[in-house]
Structures are given as C-alpha cells and as structure tokens.
Amino acid sequence: MADLFDSLDAPLPRRQDIAPGAALLRGFARDNEHDVLAAIDAVVARASFRHMMTPGGHTMSVAMTSCGTAGWVTDRRGYRYSPTDPDSAAPWPEMPAVLRDLAQRAATEAGFAGFDPDACLINRYVPGARMALHQDKDEADFSAPIVSLSLGLPATFQFGGMNRSDKPINYQLRHGDVLVWGGPSRLVYHGVLTLKDGEHPLLGRQRINLTFRKAL
C-alpha cells in the first residue's frame, strides 16, 4: 500500500486535497483542543465508552459512544442509528456547541458549507485496536459529508475506492487533524490500521476519533 508520509517530523501542507470532495486539514483543531477535550469528557461522563458487537458476533476492538440526536449502534440485529443509548435507554447527550462548531467550520473549509450534523460518533483506540475497511452507508443523507477529527496518538488512515478491493492510500493522521469527505468520495471504503503504541502528552496511550454525520 502507498504511504504518503515518511516520518512524524516530515513537513506537511496545511490542507491536502486527497480526492474529489475529500480534504485533509492538518492541525485544524489544535487552537481549541482543550475545549474540545473537555466537551468529550462531558459526553463520556454521561454515555460511557463500550465495545459493541457486530452482527457476526465479534466484539469490536474500538470502544465507542455518541452524542447528538442519534448514535450509531450495532448488535446481532445489524447496524443502525438509535435515538437512545442502548446501555441506559436514555437519549444520547446533546452535541456540545464547541464540537458542532468545529465540524461546521471544517466542512465549510473543505467546500461543504451548511453542514449541520445530528450525530457525532466518538471512538477510542488503544494500541492494537483497528478499524477494517468499510463504507459509511447507514446515514439517511449521503449529500452531507463525513467530518472526522483525530486526537491523541497518530494513526494510519486508509482511504480507498468505491470497491473493497480497490487499493487504499495511507495517510498519517496526527493530533488535531480533520479529514472531510463527501460528494463523489462520500461512499469510499476507508479504515484505520492497527494503532501503534506510544504516549501522547494530553491523551496518553490512546487515540480519540470523532466523526460528525447527518444521520437522520
């Protein structure tokens, strides 16, 4: 697989257009990272991380929670969006304004003005966790982009094509990077390679990933 980075110290452009409708915004969230992290902590205090089970009966290595009008859930019945947290039957926490604002600004920067997310999935990776190639296709509105924020340990993100067999290109995502994809790239296969061990000064031995969507 092609790698578009050599080391964590290599200079990289502030914005990188990686495909039609897809842009990588380097360090976009760094200016207000502490407010963002506080907002995440507030969500997790109300809806804790959990390892969900796939319809095939496998436990996901990535721990997840959500905020907003709906949250993504998976179990033996399949993949879907739910207005309530399956662990508590209570509504998901409201999406903090600082998170919504960041997603909207990033979407606008990438060419998707007017983006109004109603769901934010929060994924926690620890060393050894990964996310296999998949499409984000459970949302009702494919005209809206996906906005993905990376925090903590660096990760190797795979951005592929419209078929699972298409060879993906690897991108190194660092703390504060935001990746936006929509339009002709909205349904590309993508994933995250196994997270390597390390220590981030703010988040320790973990990576937190937020994906903002128009789900309903």
C-alpha positions in Angstrom: 0.0 0.0 0.0 1.2 3.5 -0.8 2.3 5.7 2.2 2.1 9.4 1.8 4.4 10.2 4.8 7.9 9.4 5.8 8.0 10.3 9.5 6.1 12.2 12.1 8.6 15.1 11.7 8.1 15.5 7.9 6.7 18.9 6.9 3.2 18.6 5.6 0.8 21.0 3.9 -1.9 22.7 6.0 -4.5 21.4 3.5 -4.2 18.4 1.3 -6.9 17.6 -1.3 -6.7 13.8 -1.4 -9.6 13.0 -3.8 -12.6 14.8 -5.4 -14.7 16.0 -2.4 -12.1 15.0 0.2 -9.7 17.2 2.1 -7.3 16.7 4.9 -7.0 19.8 7.2 -3.7 19.5 9.2 -3.9 20.7 12.7 -7.3 22.3 12.2 -8.5 21.6 15.8 -5.3 22.4 17.6 -6.2 26.0 18.5 -9.1 25.0 20.9 -8.0 21.4 21.7 -8.6 21.9 25.4 -12.2 23.0 25.0 -12.7 20.1 22.6 -11.3 17.6 25.1 -13.4 19.0 27.9 -16.5 18.6 25.8 -15.6 15.0 25.0 -15.1 14.3 28.7 -18.6 15.7 29.5 -20.2 13.4 26.9 -18.3 10.3 28.1 -19.4 11.1 31.7 -23.0 10.6 30.6 -22.6 7.9 28.0 -19.5 5.8 28.6 -17.4 4.0 26.1 -18.4 0.4 25.3 -17.1 -2.3 22.9 -20.0 -3.1 20.6 -20.7 -6.4 19.0 -21.0 -6.8 15.2 -23.9 -8.7 13.6 -21.4 -11.6 13.1 -20.9 -11.9 16.8 -17.4 -10.3 17.0 -16.5 -7.7 19.6 -15.1 -4.5 18.1 -11.6 -3.6 19.2 -12.5 0.1 19.1 -14.6 1.4 22.0 -17.5 3.8 21.1 -20.0 6.3 22.3 -22.1 9.1 20.7 -23.7 12.4 21.2 -26.4 14.3 19.3 -29.8 13.4 18.1 -28.8 9.8 17.2 -26.0 7.4 17.9 -24.6 4.6 15.9 -25.2 1.1 17.4 -24.5 -2.4 16.2 -25.5 -5.8 17.6 -27.0 -9.1 16.3 -29.8 -7.2 14.6 -27.4 -5.2 12.4 -26.1 -1.7 12.1 -28.3 1.3 12.7 -28.8 4.7 14.3 -30.7 4.9 17.5 -32.1 8.0 19.4 -31.2 6.4 22.7 -28.1 4.9 24.4 -28.7 1.1 24.4 -27.0 0.8 27.8 -29.3 3.2 29.6 -32.3 3.7 27.3 -31.8 7.4 27.8 -31.3 9.9 25.0 -27.7 10.4 23.9 -26.0 13.5 25.3 -26.6 16.7 23.4 -23.8 17.5 21.0 -21.6 20.2 22.7 -21.6 23.5 20.8 -17.8 23.5 20.6 -17.9 20.2 18.7 -20.7 21.2 16.4 -18.9 24.5 15.6 -15.7 22.7 14.8 -17.4 20.3 12.5 -19.2 23.1 10.6 -16.1 25.2 10.2 -14.1 22.2 8.9 -16.9 21.2 6.5 -17.0 24.8 5.2 -13.3 24.9 4.7 -13.5 21.7 2.7 -16.3 23.0 0.5 -19.4 21.8 2.3 -21.0 24.9 3.7 -24.3 24.5 5.5 -23.3 21.1 7.1 -25.5 20.5 10.2 -24.5 17.3 11.9 -27.0 15.5 14.1 -24.7 12.7 15.2 -21.2 12.6 16.5 -19.6 9.1 16.9 -16.7 9.1 19.4 -14.3 6.2 19.0 -11.5 5.3 21.4 -8.5 3.4 20.0 -5.8 1.9 22.3 -2.6 0.2 21.0 -3.6 -2.9 19.0 -7.1 -1.6 18.0 -8.0 -1.1 14.4 -11.0 -0.4 12.1 -11.3 -2.6 9.0 -12.1 -1.1 5.6 -15.8 -0.2 5.4 -18.3 2.3 3.9 -20.3 4.8 6.0 -23.7 4.0 4.5 -26.1 3.8 7.4 -26.9 7.5 7.2 -30.1 8.8 5.5 -28.5 11.7 3.7 -25.5 10.9 1.5 -25.4 14.5 0.3 -23.8 15.6 3.6 -20.1 14.9 4.2 -18.3 13.0 6.9 -16.1 15.1 9.1 -13.5 13.2 11.1 -11.4 14.6 13.9 -8.3 12.8 15.2 -6.9 13.4 18.7 -4.1 11.7 20.6 -1.8 9.1 19.2 -1.1 9.2 15.4 -2.9 6.7 13.3 -2.6 5.4 9.7 -5.9 6.1 7.9 -6.7 4.1 4.8 -8.6 5.9 2.0 -9.7 3.6 -0.7 -12.2 3.5 -3.6 -15.8 2.5 -4.2 -15.0 -1.2 -4.0 -13.5 -3.0 -1.1 -10.9 -4.5 -3.4 -9.6 -1.1 -4.5 -6.1 -0.4 -3.2 -6.2 2.2 -0.4 -3.8 5.0 0.1 -2.4 5.5 3.6 -2.4 8.9 5.4 -0.8 9.7 8.7 -3.4 11.4 11.0 -2.0 13.4 13.9 -3.5 15.2 16.9 -5.8 17.9 15.7 -6.1 16.8 12.1 -9.5 16.9 10.5 -10.4 14.8 7.4 -13.6 15.7 5.4 -15.0 13.6 2.6 -18.2 13.9 0.7 -19.6 14.4 -2.8 -18.1 11.8 -5.2 -16.0 10.4 -2.3 -18.8 10.1 0.2 -19.0 6.3 0.0 -15.4 5.4 -0.4 -14.1 2.5 1.6 -11.9 3.6 4.5 -10.3 2.2 7.7 -7.6 2.6 10.3 -4.6 0.3 10.5 -3.6 -1.2 13.9 -2.7 1.6 16.3 0.9 1.6 17.4 1.9 2.0 21.0 3.0 5.4 22.2 2.4 8.2 24.7 0.6 11.4 23.8 1.2 14.4 26.2 -2.6 15.1 26.6 -4.3 11.7 26.0 -1.6 9.2 26.9 -1.8 5.7 25.2 -4.9 6.3 23.2 -6.4 7.9 20.1 -9.8 9.5 20.1 -11.6 9.9 16.8 -14.8 11.9 16.3 -16.9 11.5 13.2 -19.7 14.0 12.6 -22.6 12.9 10.3 -26.0 13.8 9.1 -27.6 10.6 10.2 -31.4 11.1 10.1 
